[in-house]
Structure formats: C-alpha cells, structure tokens
C-alpha cells in the first residue's frame, strides 16, 4: 500500500455539486478531490431535472419559502437551519451564475421560474429546461479543472477513514493499481445518496450510501435515516436506473390518471402538486390494487412538452411512447434520502476532522419529506459554510494510522431486502425480518451496503409512527411530538442482534 502525505491538505470525497462547490470555495487553499469516476460521470447531481429552489420572484420571499419547507418536512425540520439555508439561497444562485451556469431566463433577463409540488410560489430556477443538474455540473467541472489549487484524482474509491485518538487521520482508497493511503486530518464527505440500495431508483446504481458507511465505521452519528423519499412519477419500464419525470411537468399542468383517463387525485389537497409522500402513496396504492397509473401531458403542457422537457421526451421516445398522443406509465421510485450523517451548521460531524455536505449530510433542512428542488440549493449553500469551517480549522498533524483494505461492496443481495421492507409503505414485521436478514450480511468484512441498509431498517423500526416519507401501516398516525432520530452503526448492530435472539420482541430498546 502506497502512502501519500498531503502536508495538511484537506480531502474531499465525491465529485458532485457538493464536492465541487466545496473545493471551489476553499480556493486558493490547496485541496485534493477524490472521485470514483471521471468528474460528472457518476454523480446524481448531473441527473437532476428540477433545478434549484430560491425565493427570487417579486411575489416571494425567504419566509414563504421557509413556510413551504416546514410544511413539507412534516414537523421535523430544524427551523433555524432551514431559515439560514433558504435566506442564503438567492445569493447561491448568483454565485453559480458567476461560475458560468447558464440559467434559463425570460426575455428581460430575469430568471424564468418554475412551479413544483408543495411550493406556493414559482421559485424553481432551471438551466437547459429539464437538464439543470447537467448544466450546473458542466460549469462547475470546468471551474474546478481550471483552478490550480484543486488536485482532482479520478478513478479512486474511498474505502475507509482512518481515525486516531478520535480524530480523522486519513483516507484509505483503492484504484486500478491497488490501495493508497492519503494522510490528512481534514476530510469532507460529499458522496451522494443511497439509490443503488433499491431495485427501483432514479439515481445512479453506484450510489450505495458509501459516505454513510465511511462515517459510520469511523464512529460518527447519523440522523433521520428512516426518511427515504420516493418520487411518485418515474417512467414505468424495464430500464434501471429509472427515468425521472420531473414534477415540473406537473407544475405545467400534467395530471395523474388511471388507465381510463380518470384523475386519481381529485379531492386530494394540492392534487398533482401535493407533497411527494402523499402522491407516492396514492400511486403505490393504486398499483398495489392491480391497476396501472399514468401521467397525462397531452393537453398540458401539450405541444410544448418536448421543447420544455427534452430529456424526458427523449426517454419516452426510446420507450416507444409519444407523449403527444400516449399516456406515460409511471410508478414511484427511490429518489432522495433525507437522512444522512448528522452535522452542525458548519457541516461538522461528531468525529473531529470530518465534515459532510450534500445528500450524504443531514442538516435538518428537509425534515421528514424534502420539498422539491431544495436539495441542490442546500448543497450549494452549505458547501460554502463547510469550506469556511475547514479553512478556519488548522490542519492537524497526522501520522500513518491503521487502516486495512477491504473487499469491494456488492449491493445485489441488499436491494430486494430494502425494496420490500423500506418502500413507500412499511410495517413492523417487515422491518424486523429485513433487520434479521441484513445482520449476517452487515457483519461480513467490507459489507458496507448491508451495514447502511441495517441502520436504515433499525431507524425505521424505532420510529413507531407515520410521518412524511416514513409510513407504517401498523402505526398510521403521528406521534404527539415529532423528534429527529439518531443512530450509530454500533447501536444498529446491537439492536439487530437483540432482534435475532428474541423473535417475539415487540420493541427495540
């Protein structure tokens, strides 16, 4: 194993929007950015269609944006943190434009603002129609590659974080030539989400919660893991990952119907623009009863559909669907993880020298159910605060710590377990069965997907209520008081072992 001493340089793990923005904000401080694939090739950020939410309209302000976020979060948002992020959102859009992002604009030069589910105002900023993530990534990758103080190391996968006396001591990564140890006392996790742990997801299959596993095995506390968001309108076909049909399409008037063309959401408050958890359950329940569900865009957006949403139109064409004449078959698919590594307002985790940013982090903004298009905004805003915190913390002196290599992780055995037990609708018996099945997998060397899945399952089992994206048929009502959850890998393993030795156990303590 080769060793590289970085002379105090921080390491950013992940080449999506969160990682790239953190690196750019750290400049001119030297930084090493580790990416498993070429920049932009394997990041969920590049797949984002909906854009970024910010209160930029004349009829809008951060207080209204906050109210919508809190309502969608179903009582679990960190109000102070959410307010801080959303007040910073308009300035973050300007910073992206400064990095060369070509946002869609009206003839007068102002931002063209879209409407999405659970927003009371048009406040979604797009770039290239439904190609917002791709355009943002294009600009940021170019900016990073032209910044001399950012060293990009592609083709390296982080496997473990070395911890010495409770502090980060380095990153063990692997590449085509073998393991490499990067000695550093400052690490940022910007590794994205968990879509690769599910059979049906709109995320890259390689997004298997690697950052959660890295943090958990380093001893970090994780938060809100049970809250997994399912997008209600993924293209129902054989392709995996599934093609997302942005709710911006519904914002332009598309409707959700059954096979006869009857609208499913009549009588539901907000109808097609209700919160995602409400829509996902409505679609799932109809599918579970043996029927199919469709998105009807024939009248609205109508002829403008292909022009406004070229990426989605192309996917439909490949599937043999003509949206001008045909209904588009849909089903819910895992889309975003509200949970993550618990962080403070500067992105610091419970482990000294470790920060997290983007989907891998749990800031408290999203609560139990993310408001549409708040995620990219969060990544851009928080990246600056993470960079400021790192710059304000002197590099710790490190020596080579013990960090043994481990075999690569394969999520194939985990996907059916999580898809069955941790889907749109859950129940206690299914969660217990999943935890028992995941335990022996999680205890194997290098079994990171199973360890992440086990933590999610135990967190879901412990939440004996239904709230936001977490819906349990055996506990269909809210608890009197909503509380965020916290868990560690050690606690999850202990709870699962207790379950395995007590099959009739009613609760986990």
HELIX and SHEET records of a PDB file:
HELIX    1   1 UNK A   17  UNK A   26  1                                  10    
HELIX    2   2 UNK A   44  UNK A   47  5                                   4    
HELIX    3   3 UNK A   62  UNK A   72  1                                  11    
HELIX    4   4 UNK A   79  UNK A   98  1                                  20    
HELIX    5   5 UNK A  132  UNK A  145  1                                  14    
HELIX    6   6 UNK A  195  UNK A  197  5                                   3    
HELIX    7   7 UNK A  210  UNK A  217  1                                   8    
HELIX    8   8 UNK A  248  UNK A  251  1                                   4    
HELIX    9   9 UNK A  271  UNK A  273  5                                   3    
HELIX   10  10 UNK A  276  UNK A  288  1                                  13    
HELIX   11  11 UNK A  302  UNK A  304  5                                   3    
HELIX   12  12 UNK A  305  UNK A  308  1                                   4    
HELIX   13  13 UNK A  310  UNK A  318  1                                   9    
HELIX   14  14 UNK A  358  UNK A  360  5                                   3    
HELIX   15  15 UNK A  374  UNK A  391  1                                  18    
HELIX   16  16 UNK A  412  UNK A  421  1                                  10    
HELIX   17  17 UNK A  428  UNK A  442  1                                  15    
HELIX   18  18 UNK A  448  UNK A  462  1                                  15    
HELIX   19  19 UNK A  489  UNK A  501  1                                  13    
SHEET    1   A 4 UNK A   2  UNK A   5  0                                        
SHEET    2   A 4 UNK A 178  UNK A 183  1                                        
SHEET    3   A 4 UNK A 167  UNK A 175 -1                                        
SHEET    4   A 4 UNK A 157  UNK A 164 -1                                        
SHEET    1   B 5 UNK A 150  UNK A 154  0                                        
SHEET    2   B 5 UNK A  31  UNK A  35  1                                        
SHEET    3   B 5 UNK A  10  UNK A  13  1                                        
SHEET    4   B 5 UNK A 187  UNK A 189  1                                        
SHEET    5   B 5 UNK A 354  UNK A 356  1                                        
SHEET    1   C 3 UNK A  52  UNK A  53  0                                        
SHEET    2   C 3 UNK A 124  UNK A 125 -1                                        
SHEET    3   C 3 UNK A 113  UNK A 114 -1                                        
SHEET    1   D 4 UNK A 361  UNK A 362  0                                        
SHEET    2   D 4 UNK A 340  UNK A 342  1                                        
SHEET    3   D 4 UNK A 222  UNK A 223 -1                                        
SHEET    4   D 4 UNK A 486  UNK A 487 -1                                        
SHEET    1   E 4 UNK A 228  UNK A 235  0                                        
SHEET    2   E 4 UNK A 328  UNK A 337 -1                                        
SHEET    3   E 4 UNK A 293  UNK A 296 -1                                        
SHEET    4   E 4 UNK A 255  UNK A 258 -1                                        
END                                                                             
